[in-house]
Amino acid sequence: MTVRLVNGSDSRRGRVEVLHLGSWGTVCDNAWDMRDVNVVCRMLGFSGALAAYGGAKYGPGKGRVRLGDVRCKGDETNIAFCSHKDYSDCSHSNDAGAACRAASFVPQPRIPCK
């Protein structure tokens, strides 16, 4: 499953959307928490989650609400591997959002001057 963050102030924040059968849809905020956001953020190349949001903090999406009742353990490599429903009774006023940590900085080894 492919994810993206939409309508945030930068690439690390936004409404969570998933690609399914060629169209993007949103994720319902029921049961949405930091474990779920950790998985999404790592999928996008970030080091982890800063915050999990509900109530369409980043605006309501369009199209279908694709996932509901997402319940990740937090160590999954893809949100598709988390327990979830492939459909939801949610409206877009309950779209889930995420804020991710920046990618970890890995310091380069110091080379002594001669």
Summary of the structure (lengths in Angstrom):
residues: 114
radius of gyration: 15.6
end to end distance: 50.7
largest distance: 67.0
contacts: 352
relative contact order: 0.28
helix: 14%
strand: 35%
